[in-house]
Amino acid sequence: MAVGDYLRERFFPHIWCPGCGHGIVLNGLLRTVENMGLKKNDIVMVSGIGCSSRIAGYLDFHTLHTLHGRALAFAVGVKMSRPELTVLVPMGDGDALSIGGNHFIHACRRNIDMTAIVMNNRVYGMTGGQYSPLSGYGTMATTAPYKNIDQEFDIVNIAAAAGATFVARTTAYHVQQLADVLEEAIRHKGFSVVEVMSQCPTYFGRKNKEGSAVDMMEKMKTLTTPIGSKAKQENPSLIERGVFVKKEMPEYCTEYQKIIERAMKGK
Amino acid sequence: MGGRLTFVQGNEACVEAALYAGLDFFAGYPITPSTEIAELMSVRLPQKGGRFMQMEDEIASICAIIGASLTGKKVLTATSGPGFSLMQEGLGFAIMAEIPCVIVDVQRGGPSTGLPTKVSQGDVNQARWGVHGDHSIIALTASNHQDVFAITVEAFNFSETYRTPVILLFDEVIGHMRERLEIPTPGEIHLVERLKTSVREGVDYHPYLPREDGRLPMSDFGGVHRYNVTGLFHDMWGFPSDNPRVVHELLRHLVDKIEGHVDELTRYKEYFIDDAEILLISYGASARSALHVAVDRRKRGERIGLLELQTLWPFPAALVREKTKNARYVVVVEMNMGQLLQSVKEAVERPERVFLSNRVDGVLITPEDIRNILRLIQGKGV
């Protein structure tokens, strides 16, 4: 199937700015779906609010565009009711970790079989460039005109600490790794989190003088390194990419099926 | 009726009724005085192959049931005032996206954490106006366990018929009091099942294109039709739109589908109304004390009656206007500062003869409280 067959072309053009990284994530995701041979009727995509969350509307799956931060809570209801469906949850960094932080850690803890794709562009883009919990100390934003004094989260560390059974990080620059990691995440039986560092040249880039989209992607190449690389040992400030956590734990829907069987037997 | 006889709490009656109505999925968060509903659901739902989830908070609870409803399931959550406040965001989404679901609010004293274990009817206006933006809503209540059962089944039926969330506004007294409940036999109460689309696979399905009767047949998530659902204003495909005509038509549709069916949605009971000079209007636990007063005074030959409302929203204004036509005095009996009183005053011909008998201290309003107001109105002193 051609990638275009997964798109709702009726709803184009999309809303993303020129140079936005989210389109690359979309591309990577569709190639993953195609490679895996997933059927469109078997995929439910649940998203929240923000630039990244608009991905859902453009795709020819069952798509649920919900409330800011709440995508995972809606997704849990879908998955529990139809465990055989593949549930994908594209999220933004503010969406997932600020307003949706509570739902995020509890989804990690519960280990319900779905995939959260956190597109981390370190900014609230749709509202015009305010700082997010991922912007980091010292960055500039429209609500941090004297520099941001908020410390940042590390998505990988939070997800791992909260109990996610698959945690990975990649970037919009590393498209091949993006597709590979997404496939591994979707195949994983349990809650999987994939952080994708994405560029927002319009707001984060402009406010922080990071140059064009190409310049920002160039930085993703130079400032990241595969997990455990020699480069990391020599330069600890490099951000690691790859699969950080992959472990087997009881999956929620499977465990609930056992409860149903026990309850039906009257035990 | 020839059903099973039980002696249960109102919360249990609600659970029995939801299961009778075909509930598949419950998500909730512990909160007094509604918790028994969640506890019982965790036992009963898996016994029939359904699913129960305790979520991280009430926001997640309502979101989860909306997600489950989209896969074709009948869904419920239960909470009390503080949790109901948190649910307003999800409630608005269910209204906008037209997702059937039922929300129980077993009311307790508020605002804020208020009186967790004491009775109140303080959420009547929150049920109507808690959601931001123009909208309409269905909110139902009952004053005894047999009626709790019937109205709970009705809530699911309305929810499916009108593709909208329905609120069950119970209160702490009804929720925790034990009394007789005869569980109807299967088939005794009519059940409305989801209206599914007849559009075949491969043919363009418009999830938000109403039929001539205003109803929108659904297609389950995971089924053969793939479409978009959003809390933004949307066109017939469910895709976001800010086209003024699309926006106007959708908002009118959301309001009209409820306000245009007030008669079909109105449930009430009446006692001694025909010749009543004094008409009590009440609902929920308050209506029990009001009925006691009406029965008691009738024995002494006083012309007093009771109109017990079970549908609070949409407010049955025409019914109230009709029933209060011949009364000299109307007394609204409720456990809040007069939340339904305002709607009654707007509905009647002479609002100056409408009085309030209330109690807002966490104690069930008593027949004596109501009699004191009647003495004042009748100029007999207290």
Chai-1 contact restraints between the chains, C-beta under 6 A:
chainA,res_idxA,chainB,res_idxB,connection_type,confidence,min_distance_angstrom,max_distance_angstrom,comment,restraint_id
A,F11,B,F239,contact,1.0,0.0,6.0,A-B,restraint_1
A,V44,B,F221,contact,1.0,0.0,6.0,A-B,restraint_2
A,G57,B,N228,contact,1.0,0.0,6.0,A-B,restraint_3
A,D60,B,R226,contact,1.0,0.0,6.0,A-B,restraint_4
A,F61,B,R226,contact,1.0,0.0,6.0,A-B,restraint_5
A,H62,B,F221,contact,1.0,0.0,6.0,A-B,restraint_6
A,H62,B,R226,contact,1.0,0.0,6.0,A-B,restraint_7
A,T63,B,N228,contact,1.0,0.0,6.0,A-B,restraint_8
A,L64,B,V229,contact,1.0,0.0,6.0,A-B,restraint_9
A,H65,B,T230,contact,1.0,0.0,6.0,A-B,restraint_10
A,L67,B,E89,contact,1.0,0.0,6.0,A-B,restraint_11
A,L67,B,F93,contact,1.0,0.0,6.0,A-B,restraint_12
A,R70,B,C63,contact,1.0,0.0,6.0,A-B,restraint_13
A,A73,B,A60,contact,1.0,0.0,6.0,A-B,restraint_14
A,A73,B,C63,contact,1.0,0.0,6.0,A-B,restraint_15
A,A73,B,A64,contact,1.0,0.0,6.0,A-B,restraint_16
A,F74,B,C63,contact,1.0,0.0,6.0,A-B,restraint_17
A,F74,B,G67,contact,1.0,0.0,6.0,A-B,restraint_18
A,V76,B,A64,contact,1.0,0.0,6.0,A-B,restraint_19
A,G77,B,A64,contact,1.0,0.0,6.0,A-B,restraint_20
A,G77,B,I65,contact,1.0,0.0,6.0,A-B,restraint_21
A,G77,B,G67,contact,1.0,0.0,6.0,A-B,restraint_22
A,G77,B,A68,contact,1.0,0.0,6.0,A-B,restraint_23
A,V78,B,G67,contact,1.0,0.0,6.0,A-B,restraint_24
A,V78,B,T71,contact,1.0,0.0,6.0,A-B,restraint_25
A,M80,B,R51,contact,1.0,0.0,6.0,A-B,restraint_26
A,S81,B,F25,contact,1.0,0.0,6.0,A-B,restraint_27
A,S81,B,A68,contact,1.0,0.0,6.0,A-B,restraint_28
A,S81,B,T71,contact,1.0,0.0,6.0,A-B,restraint_29
A,S81,B,K73,contact,1.0,0.0,6.0,A-B,restraint_30
A,R82,B,T71,contact,1.0,0.0,6.0,A-B,restraint_31
A,R82,B,G222,contact,1.0,0.0,6.0,A-B,restraint_32
A,L85,B,G222,contact,1.0,0.0,6.0,A-B,restraint_33
A,N102,B,E56,contact,1.0,0.0,6.0,A-B,restraint_34
A,H103,B,A60,contact,1.0,0.0,6.0,A-B,restraint_35
A,H106,B,E56,contact,1.0,0.0,6.0,A-B,restraint_36
A,I259,B,P46,contact,1.0,0.0,6.0,A-B,restraint_37
A,I260,B,P46,contact,1.0,0.0,6.0,A-B,restraint_38
A,I260,B,G49,contact,1.0,0.0,6.0,A-B,restraint_39
A,A263,B,P46,contact,1.0,0.0,6.0,A-B,restraint_40
A,A263,B,Q47,contact,1.0,0.0,6.0,A-B,restraint_41
